[in-house]
Amino acid sequence: MTHKFRAGHVAIVGRPNVGKSTLLNHLIGQKLCITSEKPQTTQHAILGINTTDDFQIIYVDTPGIHKKAHHPINRQMNRAATGAMFDVDLVLFVVDSMQWTEDDEWVCQKLKNVTCPILAIVNKVDKISDKSLLFPHLTFLAAKCSFEKIIPMSARKDNDIRMLEHLLITFIPEAKQIFPSDQLTDRDERFFAAEIIREKLMRQLGQELPYATTIEIENFKDDNGLLRISAVIYVHKEGQKKIVIGEKGDRLKKIGTHARLDMEKMFEHKVFLQLWVKVINS
């Protein structure tokens, strides 16, 4: 009997902070996407590629979609996320346990134009204290859109992830492998170095983080097994620079230490990391 290989694309969509990036990280078994409690953590569509002897699933992690996109970057992220829905074999619409917001409703309306199958992923159900409330909520969701299935789960539980993966394979078409077996993503190491720094900024500063903060990797060099990475954190005001640096540089030092440790895990090299904070146009 001829072995039938399956390959296809799966978009992961939803409003901010429902666990899309956490779900992708667990589906591919490696941390590719940064996570934090701050909305709009994911700013770019990122591919995560899971390849086995039987299938290759290319997951598209998208920025959180929200109705009130006041800034140009928000509108750009919305376009990236909604565009990802229309050129895939399957869409995973992720919602946060018992919550249903205006943004969830807005994403749901967008999904009504999608022609491929859609699975509703009800994430973080492990946090629901009264499980008797879950069934009425699932019934409510079923009336919202033509979902193929509605799946209550926790993206952090391995058993739930494996069960979801087995289900996803059934929606993936028979096709030839698209990416090399050892390729995990479409992004390069410089991109992930910047994303790791941005995650540590978010975790250290929380709501203090200036909205338009950007990170630029100025140098990324392998020096006989030691990765020498230098990066600039750009802010718009001198006061924001002081917030990022912290008292006597303590906050920037913590950001650098945590970022370096994560980089060493991801790149499997020792890392020497240098960080600077600059005001744009200064």
Stockholm file with secondary structure:
# STOCKHOLM 1.0

chainA/1-282         MTHKFRAGHVAIVGRPNVGKSTLLNHLIGQKLCITSEKPQTTQHAILGINTTDDFQIIYVDTPGIHKKAHHPINRQMNRAATGAMFDVDLVLFVVDSMQWTEDDEWVCQKLKNVTCPILAIVNKVDKISDKSLLFPHLTFLAAKCSFEKIIPMSARKDNDIRMLEHLLITFIPEAKQIFPSDQLTDRDERFFAAEIIREKLMRQLGQELPYATTIEIENFKDDNGLLRISAVIYVHKEGQKKIVIGEKGDRLKKIGTHARLDMEKMFEHKVFLQLWVKVINS
#=GR chainA/1-282 SS CCCCCEEEEEEEECSTTSSHHHHHHHHHTSCCSCCCSSTTCCCSCEEEEEECSSEEEEEEECCCCCSCCCSHHHHHHHHHHHHHTTSSSEEEEEEETTCCCHHHHHHHHHHTTCCSCEEEEEECGGGCSCGGGHHHHHHHHHTTSCCSEEEECCTTCHHHHHHHHHHHHTTSCBCCCCSCTTCCBSSCHHHHHHHHHHHHHHHHHGGGSCTTCEEEEEEEEEETTEEEEEEEEEESSHHHHHHHHCGGGHHHHHHHHHHHHHHHHHHSSEEEEEEEEEETTC
#=GC SS_cons         CCCCCEEEEEEEECSTTSSHHHHHHHHHTSCCSCCCSSTTCCCSCEEEEEECSSEEEEEEECCCCCSCCCSHHHHHHHHHHHHHTTSSSEEEEEEETTCCCHHHHHHHHHHTTCCSCEEEEEECGGGCSCGGGHHHHHHHHHTTSCCSEEEECCTTCHHHHHHHHHHHHTTSCBCCCCSCTTCCBSSCHHHHHHHHHHHHHHHHHGGGSCTTCEEEEEEEEEETTEEEEEEEEEESSHHHHHHHHCGGGHHHHHHHHHHHHHHHHHHSSEEEEEEEEEETTC
//
